[in-house]
Amino acid sequence: MEIAVLVLLVGLLAWAAGSGAALPPGAGYAGAATALAGLELGLAAGAVVFWLSAWRRGRVPYPRGGAAPWFWAVPAAAALSLLRAAYLHDTLTALGADAAWAVAFLLAWWVATQPARRRALLLTVALVVTGLAAYGLAQFVRGTPTTAAWLGEYFRGRIPIRVYGTLGNPNFFAAFLVLGSGAAAALALSHPTRLGRTLGAAFLSVDLLAILVTYSRGGYAGLGAALLAVLALSGRRWRTALVRLAAPLAVTAAGVALLPQVAARAFSLAHPLHAGGTAISRLFMWRDGAAILAHFPWTGGGAGGVAALYSAFRPLGVYDTTAYLTARSLDNDPLQWAAQTGVVGVAVLLVALVLSWRSLGRRLADADAERAWQARAVLAAAAGVALQSTVETSLLLVVNGFLLALLCGTLPAEEGVWQLAPAPRLAAWLLPLAAAGLAGAVSLRPALAWSTARQAAALTPRRPLAAVALYRRAAGWDPLNASFPSRAGQLLLAQAPPGKGLHREAVILLHRAEALDPWDPNPPFALAQYRAQKGDAAAAGCDFGRALRLDPYSPYVLTLTANLLARTGHPRAAYRDLTLARRILPTAATAARILAGPRSQAYRTALDWQAQVARERAALARRWPAPPPFSPRPALPGCLLGSARHE
């Protein structure tokens, strides 16, 4: 049975990674909802069968004694980087994913209770990761085209290709390889035979070479942190660690020598940056996170509050970066956690980490050499990804979450922790069974929702009202997801003929979307446009005010707000907003050209808005001189009164 569970776990990892089910936090679930549902259903089915069998044999996988802290502390600490993704997408999919990771951790822990099975788990995980690394190196050799967005204007022509494997993004691929290399490193450091250590070193060499050609600065930082962590955890045996890792380190050094672009990329933070760059944008994001933490020092701004407050704390006048385009993420897990939870949350986290570290020290002191080296390698890989998560979104919702559960499951595994007295046996059996049932019960619904939404998107240009019906159906499958009523409401306002009650329904749908995701400026923006067209200036002012509070530097909201201000007798305020929009729109156009291409609809839209703003601003300038730059907002109509931005 244990071997069957091991095959299930590694097979699911291989399938998820091979299918590209990466789901980075900022991308939503649309791209791989079906793959995630399959992952959850596979874990649920395996867990139900396995725990029924284990219960009948009287060996229920549930911790006791010294293993209990690890049961909760290890997966909780490992999953911290996934919290941001969960709060950004508070859907049934996130709920099922949380349950699936809990089940994966428990299953991995059960499988790894014997040395032979631990070696088998590490070996098969290393095979999967190294196979994907080899695929990435094949992309490099073939010269597979790289999307311009991943090269940037500065490195275009200097770096011909950044490999991305099956995950579609070089940074995410690097994060997967840094974490997955822990399995290969564990074999290279701990396997009792020379053949096993040589095989692990060979796997690790391939992984490290693939990380080099992702040209991910976060990946390079993660590699450095992992190596330092191995040496620090090795204590007096650091020379042994260097000897056993000598071949992979030599291969990596040779790769750096043969690829001078690696060093150029690693030390590129000081180069002049532009609208398509990301490093300077992250600096501004981090500055805003620190400002939010300073404003709410004890309990933080809350999960959704960080997304809402980000724009308001953004430094005024920053238009030459993509910072204004990425207001829903601080791109830094520790800072995100601190801004959400404040000093109280950080203190709780530190206490948990200290207790876990003390528990680890006691357990490693009594462990045999093989067991200790395995733990060092796994913890070093986790440290590498932890450093990456201070620079960029690094832990992926599916692949890295699942991989982290498998590796962390090997840390506290012991044969003796499973023998329980009869009294708690039923409860111990029901807990993982309930988690597996939850994952299985909710996994299909979001997959069906996103499948229906994709059908609606394809149908929209030809039959918009039929597409609305599909979006309504998607909202029924996943009622916690705000995007479906938002899309349906916007489509109805744009396409439905007046007089049939459809516009009223659209308003109801958009208000529902606001209630589900109060940090999204799109629903109030759509309502503002609709009410401005109807001539209801006061109601439009309320909606524009909400949209501006959520995204004060949106050039599109600013432009339409200026139209309303001009029509209601505030031409100087309108001129001021148009001036601000004119300063921002060139950056929006540049970013759209880099990210989507010069023929994309997003780029054409930005150019059209630029022309419209220029015309309206010129018309107002003929009647009114320019106001002082960034002057305080005057009294405005309706709910715009008193909604001044942080100026």
Salt bridges, closest charged atoms under 4 A:
GLU2 OE2 - ARG57 NH2 3.74
GLU153 OE1 - HIS274 ND1 4.00
GLU153 OE2 - ARG593 NH2 3.35
ASP288 OD1 - ARG287 NH1 3.00
ASP331 OD2 - ARG282 NE 2.85
ASP333 OD1 - ARG84 NH2 2.97
GLU370 OE2 - ARG119 NE 2.56
GLU392 OE1 - ARG282 NH2 3.81
GLU414 OE2 - ARG363 NH2 2.93
GLU415 OE2 - ARG59 NH2 2.47
GLU505 OE2 - ARG472 NE 2.60
GLU514 OE1 - HIS511 ND1 3.40
GLU514 OE2 - ARG546 NE 2.97
ASP517 OD2 - ARG328 NH2 3.43
ASP543 OD2 - ARG531 NH1 2.67
ASP543 OD1 - ARG546 NH2 2.84
ASP551 OD1 - ARG314 NH2 3.70
ASP577 OD1 - ARG576 NH2 2.95
ASP577 OD2 - ARG633 NH2 3.21
ASP577 OD1 - ARG645 NH2 3.53
GLU647 OE2 - ARG576 NH1 2.88
GLU647 OE2 - ARG645 NH2 3.72
